[in-house]
Amino acid sequence: MSRFLDPTGKTTYGIGVCARCQKKMSLDDLHPDPNTPGLLVCEADLDDYDPYRLPPKAYEEIHLRFSRPDTIIDPPTTEVTSTTTPGIWEDGIWSGWSDDSWVGMP
């Protein structure tokens, strides 16, 4: 059985069908679905906007007040040298203590 839609007070005489519940109604009563573009649904079937479809949140750039500079820090210019040699290595073989290392030992 067909149903008569009264177009009084409507801006158009057009008739549409809800994409979800398949009810016949005036085109003024159909709204675009925010999650699926191009889909016209009635007020009862209109979904809330899905927040997961939004662009990601812009994060703040947090800077430290006292940060280490990005430049290379020069090493100290003084060199530490040893005056005594504990032993002698020749061709990867230990050849014994050098004569200077025994000086001053009891």
GUVOKE-780708 format. One record per residue (C-alpha): x, y, z. Coordinates in steps of 0.25 Angstrom, whole numbers, padded with zeros to 4 digits, always signed. Layout:
BEGIN
XYZ ...
END
This chain:
BEGIN
+0000+0000+0000 +0006+0013-0004 +0007+0025+0006 +0004+0039+0002 +0015+0049+0006 +0009+0063+0009 +0019+0073+0003 +0013+0085+0010 +0024+0094+0016 +0035+0086+0009 +0045+0093+0000 +0044+0082-0011 +0034+0072-0016 +0045+0062-0017 +0044+0048-0010 +0055+0040-0006 +0058+0027+0001 +0067+0026+0014 +0079+0018+0011 +0079+0010+0024 +0064+0008+0028 +0059+0009+0014 +0047+0018+0018 +0041+0027+0008 +0041+0042+0012 +0043+0056+0006 +0057+0060+0002 +0057+0071+0012 +0057+0061+0023 +0069+0053+0018 +0083+0058+0022 +0097+0054+0017 +0104+0044+0026 +0116+0050+0032 +0124+0036+0032 +0120+0032+0018 +0120+0043+0008 +0109+0042-0002 +0100+0034+0006 +0086+0041+0010 +0080+0036+0023 +0068+0040+0032 +0070+0047+0045 +0068+0034+0053 +0079+0027+0045 +0089+0039+0045 +0102+0034+0052 +0111+0043+0060 +0124+0047+0054 +0134+0036+0056 +0146+0043+0063 +0156+0032+0058 +0154+0039+0044 +0159+0052+0049 +0173+0056+0046 +0183+0052+0057 +0185+0062+0068 +0196+0072+0066 +0207+0070+0077 +0214+0081+0085 +0228+0084+0083 +0234+0084+0096 +0248+0089+0098 +0257+0087+0110 +0262+0100+0117 +0276+0095+0118 +0280+0086+0107 +0294+0081+0102 +0298+0088+0089 +0298+0080+0076 +0313+0085+0073 +0324+0075+0076 +0332+0079+0089 +0347+0079+0086 +0355+0069+0095 +0365+0075+0104 +0378+0079+0098 +0388+0074+0108 +0393+0060+0106 +0395+0050+0117 +0408+0042+0115 +0414+0031+0124 +0429+0031+0127 +0430+0017+0131 +0427+0005+0122 +0423-0008+0130 +0427-0018+0119 +0431-0020+0105 +0422-0026+0094 +0429-0030+0081 +0421-0036+0070 +0409-0039+0079 +0418-0047+0089 +0422-0043+0103 +0437-0042+0104 +0438-0038+0119 +0440-0026+0127 +0448-0014+0122 +0460-0010+0130 +0454+0003+0135 +0442-0003+0141 +0451-0010+0152 +0457+0003+0157 +0453+0006+0171 +0447-0007+0174 +0452-0014+0187 
END
